[in-house]
Structures are given as structure tokens and as C-alpha cells.
């Protein structure tokens, strides 16, 4: 068994894998995918994150990815808005779907507000609304439109149900450097012209997390992804992973 990793060694490993010890020569899409998306609740964090890590980073390069539909902003990890490449949106959003749905019911007030309603029917109606005229809308606008079918229902909760159960991407100019605008949404399938992946096994997602954030415990993986039973998943993946330990006796992958 290798010598336990010290807290400092873990710190340096994380900084190195996050490309925070020195800037690197990588493309913007490569950086976004290496980091498995960038937190993007507001416009500036992805730009700051990439400027911190990449040599010669140009904000326009990231803006062009959004306007050319090669990157998108959507509810992703822990149901917060992240900026991801189009490829990762299609491949990884289905993997995170169970966590997003659980968060809607357990981690937010919105599920309780719709407890007596058929959420599947709400989601189907929301998709039909977006597909009907192809016009992007905010989730509040979508929720307000759905109250015509469900009078008296909470419009905010209706809109957030669509945000959780559908892969809704925020269309530009939202997220474009130097611009702004309301977070108007449409489905990822409509915006990208491709269907979401059918594969929902989390192995590839977790491997990529470990490459960018490890060594990590099962609890770390679960806190980052929001997925349940990460200890069992890592046990299955164990033959393909390197297993270490830290000074607290924790197992690190």
C-alpha cells in the first residue's frame, strides 16, 4: 500500500489537475470538457475560470462557442447552471437526470407545490409549448403559460419542473461576454439538432471527475455529482482505478 497522502499532497494534486498551478496551452473546448463544465450561474465565472487556467485566453473564443452552438448553458451538476460543450450536454445530461429529478422533489420547494399534479403531463405540455413555435422563453414565462391548463398552480414551480425534467439550454445573448439578457430557454435537442444520448451509466462521468478533481473519496464524488450510491459505483469501477489513502484513513480513488 502506498504511503498515505498528506493534506498538502492532496491540495497540490487538486491544483495540478485543475490547471491552477500554472496556465496551460489548451483550447477553450478542451478546458471546458476537462473540467466537466464550468459553473455559470452568472455570465462572468466561466470567463474568469478559463482566463485563470489558459495561456492567451480570449473571451471572444468562449462567446463564439455559445453563439455557434458548440457550447451551451443549462441546469447540470447539482441542478445549477453550468457551461458545457454541446457534446457533453448531449452525453452527460441524461446521466445526471435522476439527480436533477430528485433535487426537484427533495432539494427545492417546487416539487411540493406540484404534489397533487401530474408532473409528466406538465413536462409533456411544456415540451409541446416550446416545440410549437420554436420561440425560446424564460422558465417563468413557460410556467405562466402552463397555468392556462393548470389554473391556480404555482407558475414558478411549473417552470422549474421543466428546468429539471427537460434539458433546457439558455440561448444567447445570455452568457455572451459584454452582453446580457433574460435566461430564455429552449430544449437542447431543438437547439443542437441532435437527440440526447440514451446511455445513462455514470462510469465515464465519474472517471472524468477523478481526472479533474481526484484523488477523491466516494463521498466527494457523490457531493459533486449529486448521484446516489457512488460508493457502489466505485466498487464496480475499482479494477480500473488506482486506490490510495490519506492521513485520516480514508480511501481515495
C-alpha positions in Angstrom: 0.0 0.0 0.0 1.5 3.4 -0.9 2.3 5.9 1.8 -0.8 7.9 2.8 -1.2 11.2 1.0 -0.7 14.3 3.2 -3.2 17.2 3.1 -0.6 19.2 1.2 -0.1 16.5 -1.3 -3.9 16.3 -1.9 -4.0 20.0 -2.3 -1.2 20.1 -4.8 -2.8 17.2 -6.8 -6.1 19.0 -7.0 -4.5 22.3 -8.1 -2.4 20.5 -10.7 -5.4 18.6 -12.1 -7.5 21.8 -12.1 -4.7 23.5 -14.1 -4.3 26.1 -11.3 -0.6 25.8 -10.6 0.3 27.3 -14.0 -1.6 28.3 -17.1 -1.7 25.6 -19.8 -1.8 25.7 -23.6 -5.2 24.2 -24.3 -8.2 25.1 -26.4 -11.3 26.5 -24.8 -13.4 23.4 -25.6 -10.7 21.1 -24.3 -10.6 23.1 -21.0 -14.4 23.0 -20.6 -14.5 19.3 -21.2 -11.5 18.6 -18.9 -13.2 20.4 -16.1 -16.6 18.7 -16.8 -18.3 22.0 -17.3 -17.9 25.4 -15.6 -20.2 26.9 -13.0 -22.2 29.6 -14.8 -25.0 31.0 -12.6 -23.9 34.4 -14.0 -22.0 35.4 -17.1 -18.6 36.1 -15.8 -17.5 33.0 -13.8 -16.7 30.8 -16.9 -14.6 33.6 -18.4 -12.7 34.1 -15.2 -12.2 30.4 -14.7 -10.7 30.0 -18.2 -8.6 33.2 -18.0 -7.1 31.8 -14.8 -6.1 28.5 -16.5 -5.4 29.1 -20.2 -2.4 30.9 -21.8 -3.7 33.6 -24.1 -7.3 33.2 -23.3 -9.6 35.3 -25.4 -13.1 35.9 -24.1 -14.4 36.1 -27.6 -13.4 32.5 -28.2 -15.9 31.4 -25.5 -18.6 33.7 -26.7 -18.2 32.3 -30.2 -18.7 28.8 -28.8 -22.1 29.9 -27.4 -23.3 31.7 -30.5 -22.2 28.9 -32.8 -24.0 26.4 -30.5 -20.8 24.5 -29.7 -21.3 25.2 -26.0 -24.4 25.7 -24.0 -25.6 26.8 -20.6 -28.1 24.6 -18.7 -29.1 23.1 -15.4 -26.4 20.4 -14.9 -24.5 19.4 -11.8 -26.4 19.8 -8.6 -29.2 21.5 -10.6 -27.1 24.6 -11.0 -26.4 26.3 -14.3 -23.2 25.1 -15.9 -21.5 25.9 -19.2 -20.6 22.7 -21.1 -19.7 21.7 -24.6 -22.6 20.7 -26.9 -21.1 17.2 -26.9 -21.1 16.9 -23.1 -24.6 18.3 -22.9 -26.0 15.6 -25.1 -23.9 12.8 -23.5 -23.9 13.7 -19.8 -27.2 15.5 -19.1 -29.1 12.1 -19.3 -26.6 10.7 -16.8 -27.5 13.4 -14.3 -31.2 13.3 -14.9 -32.0 11.2 -11.8 -30.1 13.6 -9.6 -32.0 16.6 -11.1 -35.3 15.0 -10.6 -34.5 14.1 -7.0 -33.4 17.6 -6.4 -36.7 18.9 -7.7 -38.6 16.9 -5.2 -36.2 16.9 -2.2 -33.8 19.8 -2.6 -36.3 22.6 -3.6 -39.8 23.7 -2.7 -41.1 23.3 -6.2 -41.9 19.6 -6.1 -44.0 20.0 -3.0 -46.0 22.8 -4.7 -46.9 20.4 -7.5 -47.5 17.4 -5.3 -51.1 16.9 -6.5 -50.4 17.4 -10.2 -49.2 15.1 -12.9 -45.7 16.3 -13.4 -45.2 14.0 -16.5 -48.2 15.8 -18.1 -46.7 19.2 -17.2 -43.4 18.3 -18.8 -45.1 17.0 -21.9 -47.1 20.2 -22.2 -44.0 22.3 -21.7 -42.2 20.5 -24.4 -45.1 20.9 -26.8 -45.2 24.6 -26.0 -41.5 25.0 -26.9 -41.7 22.8 -29.9 -44.9 24.5 -31.1 -43.4 27.8 -32.3 -39.7 27.3 -31.5 -39.7 30.5 -29.5 -37.3 30.5 -26.5 -38.9 31.6 -23.2 -37.9 32.1 -19.7 -39.0 29.4 -17.2 -41.3 31.9 -15.6 -42.9 32.6 -18.9 -43.3 28.9 -19.6 -44.8 28.4 -16.1 -47.3 31.3 -16.7 -48.3 29.7 -20.0 -48.9 26.4 -18.3 -51.2 27.9 -15.7 -53.8 28.2 -18.5 -54.1 24.4 -18.4 -53.5 24.1 -14.6 -55.3 27.2 -13.2 -54.2 28.1 -9.7 -50.9 26.2 -10.0 -47.7 27.9 -9.0 -46.2 29.3 -12.2 -42.6 29.3 -10.7 -42.9 25.7 -9.8 -44.3 24.8 -13.2 -41.4 26.4 -14.9 -38.9 24.8 -12.6 -40.4 21.4 -13.3 -39.5 21.9 -17.0 -36.0 23.0 -16.0 -35.5 19.8 -14.0 -37.1 17.3 -16.3 -36.1 18.8 -19.7 -32.6 19.7 -20.8 -33.4 23.4 -21.3 -30.5 25.4 -22.6 -30.2 29.2 -22.2 -29.8 30.7 -25.6 -27.6 33.7 -26.5 -27.1 36.6 -25.8 -27.3 35.1 -22.3 -23.8 34.2 -21.3 -22.1 36.2 -24.1 -19.2 38.4 -22.8 -20.3 42.1 -22.8 -23.9 41.3 -23.4 -26.8 40.1 -21.3 -30.4 39.4 -21.5 -33.0 37.2 -19.8 -32.3 33.5 -19.5 -34.6 32.4 -22.4 -34.6 28.6 -22.9 -35.4 26.0 -25.4 -34.7 22.3 -25.5 -31.2 21.1 -26.1 -32.4 18.8 -28.8 -34.0 21.7 -30.7 -31.0 24.0 -30.2 -28.4 21.4 -31.1 -30.4 19.5 -33.7 -29.5 16.1 -32.1 -31.1 13.8 -29.6 -29.8 13.3 -26.0 -27.8 10.1 -25.5 -29.6 7.0 -24.3 -26.6 5.8 -22.2 -27.1 6.7 -18.5 -24.3 4.7 -16.9 -22.3 7.1 -14.7 -18.8 5.4 -15.1 -17.4 7.8 -17.7 -18.7 10.8 -15.9 -17.0 9.7 -12.6 -13.8 8.8 -14.4 -13.6 12.3 -15.8 -14.4 13.8 -12.4 -11.5 11.9 -10.9 -9.2 13.1 -13.7 -10.0 16.7 -12.9 -10.7 16.6 -9.2 -9.1 13.5 -7.7 -7.8 11.7 -5.8 -11.2 11.7 -4.2 -13.4 9.8 -1.8 -16.8 8.2 -2.7 -18.4 11.0 -0.6 -16.5 13.6 -2.7 -17.9 12.1 -5.9 -21.4 12.0 -4.6 -21.3 15.6 -3.3 -20.0 16.8 -6.7 -22.4 14.8 -8.9 -25.5 14.5 -6.8 -25.8 10.9 -7.9 -26.7 8.3 -5.3 -24.8 5.2 -4.4 -21.4 6.4 -5.6 -19.6 4.0 -3.2 -21.2 1.1 -5.0 -20.4 2.5 -8.4 -16.7 3.0 -7.4 -16.6 -0.6 -6.1 -17.7 -1.7 -9.6 -15.1 0.5 -11.2 -12.3 -0.4 -8.8 -10.3 -2.7 -11.1 -9.8 0.2 -13.5 -8.9 2.8 -10.8 -5.8 3.4 -8.6 -6.7 3.3 -4.9 -4.8 5.4 -2.4 -5.3 6.6 1.2 -4.9 9.8 3.2 -3.7 10.5 6.7 -7.2 10.2 8.0 -7.5 6.7 6.8 -9.9 7.5 4.0 -9.9 5.6 0.7 -9.1 7.8 -2.3 -9.7 6.9 -5.9 
